[in-house]
Amino acid sequence: HWASTDHEENAFSPKQIDKCKLDAENYSVMKRSRVVEVLNLSADLS
């Protein structure tokens, strides 16, 4: 049994796909809140 085959199977397990989705969602949420911070800062400065 090859380790690479195991790895390929694991790479596409539902759990890991969910984690990728979660990471992407967390990232976009983080980016959005970061943009809001920047907008608030520039509003304060003006």
HUTA-V540653 format. One record per residue. N is the residue number from 0. RES is the residue in one small letter. PSI is psi in whole degrees, -180 to 180 (NA if undefined). D_CENTER is the distance of its C-alpha to the mean C-alpha in whole Angstrom. Layout:
n=<N | N>
res=<RES | RES>
psi=<PSI | PSI>
d_center=<D_CENTER | D_CENTER>
This chain:
n=<0 | 1 | 2 | 3 | 4 | 5 | 6 | 7 | 8 | 9 | 10 | 11 | 12 | 13 | 14 | 15 | 16 | 17 | 18 | 19 | 20 | 21 | 22 | 23 | 24 | 25 | 26 | 27 | 28 | 29 | 30 | 31 | 32 | 33 | 34 | 35 | 36 | 37 | 38 | 39 | 40 | 41 | 42 | 43 | 44 | 45>
res=<h | w | a | s | t | d | h | e | e | n | a | f | s | p | k | q | i | d | k | c | k | l | d | a | e | n | y | s | v | m | k | r | s | r | v | v | e | v | l | n | l | s | a | d | l | s>
psi=<126 | 140 | -36 | -37 | -44 | -45 | -42 | -41 | -45 | -33 | -27 | 23 | 147 | -38 | -43 | -34 | -42 | -42 | -40 | -43 | -45 | -46 | -42 | -42 | -47 | -41 | -45 | -35 | -44 | -45 | -43 | -46 | -32 | -42 | -42 | -43 | -47 | -42 | -43 | -42 | -47 | -31 | -41 | -39 | -34 | NA>
d_center=<33 | 30 | 27 | 25 | 26 | 25 | 21 | 21 | 22 | 19 | 16 | 17 | 17 | 16 | 15 | 12 | 11 | 11 | 8 | 6 | 7 | 6 | 3 | 3 | 5 | 5 | 4 | 7 | 9 | 9 | 10 | 12 | 14 | 14 | 16 | 18 | 19 | 20 | 22 | 24 | 25 | 27 | 28 | 30 | 31 | 33>
